Amino acid sequence: MDDAVFMRIKLKDILEKNGYEVAGEAQNGKEAIEKYQSASPDLVTMDITMPEVDGIQALKKIREIDGNAKVIMCSAMGQQGMVMDAIKAGAIDFIVKPFDTERVIKAVDKALS
């Protein structure tokens, strides 16, 4: 199984088990932008590294569509430079893979409060 698919399943599982509804999933940045427009979610979790349109470009586009969009970026260890770019582009937080349930929920709760 593709790592990205596995991580999406893991993240969805963490969120749903903690009472959150997952409004949609995207396989790449282009799809993430389209899904954001159709689903208007309260919060987006998005990987920094994605095909077609990377996470930072997708984040910028989503923030153009909705200046109040709440986006938490997901990154692998060692992507600190990209995380800083994401924060500058408007991400409100970031979580590191592999996902720690407590950290994910803490970030989501904080973002939605």
C-alpha positions in Angstrom: 0.0 0.0 0.0 1.1 3.5 -0.9 2.5 5.4 2.2 0.2 8.4 1.4 -2.9 6.2 1.4 -1.8 4.5 4.6 -1.3 7.9 6.3 -4.7 9.2 5.1 -6.4 6.0 6.5 -4.5 6.4 9.8 -5.4 10.1 10.2 -9.0 9.5 9.3 -9.2 6.7 11.9 -7.7 9.0 14.6 -10.1 11.8 13.8 -13.3 9.6 13.5 -12.5 7.7 16.7 -12.3 11.1 18.5 -15.6 12.3 17.2 -14.6 14.3 14.1 -16.3 13.8 10.8 -14.1 13.6 7.7 -15.7 15.6 4.9 -13.5 14.4 2.1 -10.1 13.1 1.1 -7.8 14.1 -1.7 -4.9 12.2 -3.4 -3.0 15.3 -4.5 -2.9 19.1 -4.1 -5.1 19.8 -7.1 -7.8 17.5 -5.8 -7.4 19.1 -2.3 -8.2 22.5 -3.7 -11.3 21.2 -5.6 -12.5 19.3 -2.5 -12.1 22.3 -0.3 -14.3 24.3 -2.6 -17.0 21.7 -2.7 -16.9 20.5 1.0 -16.0 23.8 2.8 -14.6 21.9 5.7 -13.9 23.5 9.2 -10.4 22.2 9.0 -7.9 20.7 6.5 -5.1 18.4 7.2 -2.7 18.3 4.3 0.6 16.7 3.5 3.5 19.0 2.5 4.7 16.5 -0.1 2.0 15.7 -2.7 1.9 15.0 -6.5 0.7 17.4 -9.1 0.4 20.5 -6.8 2.5 20.3 -3.6 1.0 21.0 -0.2 2.4 24.5 0.1 1.0 25.6 -3.3 -2.4 24.0 -2.4 -2.3 25.8 1.0 -1.7 29.1 -0.7 -4.6 28.5 -3.2 -7.0 27.4 -0.4 -6.1 30.5 1.6 -6.8 32.6 -1.6 -10.2 31.0 -1.9 -10.9 31.4 1.9 -8.7 33.7 4.0 -10.1 32.1 7.1 -9.3 28.5 6.0 -7.7 26.5 8.8 -5.0 24.2 7.5 -2.8 21.8 9.5 0.2 20.6 7.5 1.5 17.0 7.9 5.3 16.5 7.4 7.9 13.9 7.7 10.9 14.3 10.0 13.5 16.5 8.5 11.1 18.8 6.6 11.6 21.8 8.9 12.4 24.2 6.1 9.2 23.3 4.3 7.2 23.5 7.6 8.4 27.1 8.0 7.3 27.9 4.4 3.9 26.4 5.2 3.5 28.5 8.4 4.5 31.6 6.4 1.9 30.6 3.7 -0.8 30.5 6.4 -0.8 27.0 8.0 -2.0 27.2 11.6 -0.1 24.2 12.8 1.8 21.1 11.7 1.9 17.4 12.8 4.8 15.1 12.1 4.5 11.6 10.6 4.1 8.9 11.9 1.1 10.4 13.6 0.8 10.4 17.3 -2.9 10.3 18.2 -2.5 12.7 21.2 -0.6 15.3 19.2 -3.1 15.1 16.3 -6.1 15.6 18.5 -4.4 18.4 20.5 -3.6 20.2 17.2 -7.2 19.7 15.8 -8.9 20.8 19.1 -6.7 23.9 19.3 -7.4 24.8 15.6 -11.1 24.4 16.0 -11.5 26.2 19.4 
